[in-house]
Amino acid sequence: MENVAPSPSSVAIKWALIGFFVSIVITYAFQLLNVDVNSPVKYISYVFFIAFLLLGQKEFKDKLGAS
């Protein structure tokens, strides 16, 4: 039987959608709390972005190892 590599686009789309919804929640939370646009708190969204990138890469690597 032939081993078929998992598609990276399914993992990427999953984590992109999760990141998209989290960024929307963060944006509305900042607006609700009246956080200044130039505040250093705005960098929290970068932390989530980097975390979702790493989680997506880890999931794809795990799928490659399981195949």
C-alpha positions as semicolon CSV with decimal commas, in nm:
position;residue;x (nm);y (nm);z (nm)
1;M;0,000;0,000;0,000
2;E;0,123;0,346;-0,085
3;N;0,185;0,607;0,188
4;V;0,019;0,936;0,102
5;A;0,158;1,250;0,266
6;P;-0,101;1,463;0,447
7;S;-0,203;1,788;0,283
8;P;-0,045;2,094;0,442
9;S;-0,334;2,311;0,327
10;S;-0,589;2,140;0,555
11;V;-0,372;2,208;0,860
12;A;-0,297;2,562;0,744
13;I;-0,663;2,645;0,683
14;K;-0,762;2,508;1,024
15;W;-0,506;2,718;1,212
16;A;-0,569;3,024;0,993
17;L;-0,939;3,016;1,079
18;I;-0,867;2,971;1,450
19;G;-0,622;3,262;1,437
20;F;-0,872;3,474;1,245
21;F;-1,145;3,427;1,506
22;V;-0,905;3,485;1,795
23;S;-0,782;3,807;1,636
24;I;-1,142;3,926;1,598
25;V;-1,209;3,854;1,965
26;I;-0,890;4,036;2,068
27;T;-0,978;4,336;1,850
28;Y;-1,325;4,367;1,998
29;A;-1,190;4,318;2,350
30;F;-0,942;4,603;2,295
31;Q;-1,223;4,825;2,167
32;L;-1,449;4,731;2,456
33;L;-1,176;4,805;2,711
34;N;-1,077;5,129;2,533
35;V;-0,716;5,022;2,495
36;D;-0,505;5,289;2,326
37;V;-0,400;5,199;1,972
38;N;-0,038;5,291;2,046
39;S;-0,029;5,093;2,371
40;P;0,226;4,810;2,406
41;V;-0,069;4,579;2,478
42;K;-0,126;4,560;2,102
43;Y;0,165;4,316;2,080
44;I;-0,045;4,047;2,248
45;S;-0,191;3,967;1,907
46;Y;0,160;3,888;1,780
47;V;0,203;3,634;2,058
48;F;-0,112;3,453;1,945
49;F;-0,002;3,473;1,580
50;I;0,334;3,313;1,657
51;A;0,169;3,051;1,881
52;F;-0,074;2,949;1,605
53;L;0,211;2,928;1,354
54;L;0,403;2,696;1,583
55;L;0,097;2,485;1,665
56;G;0,017;2,446;1,296
57;Q;0,371;2,337;1,219
58;K;0,367;2,092;1,510
59;E;0,038;1,939;1,395
60;F;0,165;1,895;1,040
61;K;0,488;1,740;1,166
62;D;0,289;1,500;1,384
63;K;0,073;1,402;1,085
64;L;0,382;1,336;0,878
65;G;0,529;1,117;1,151
66;A;0,207;0,919;1,194
67;S;0,181;0,838;0,823
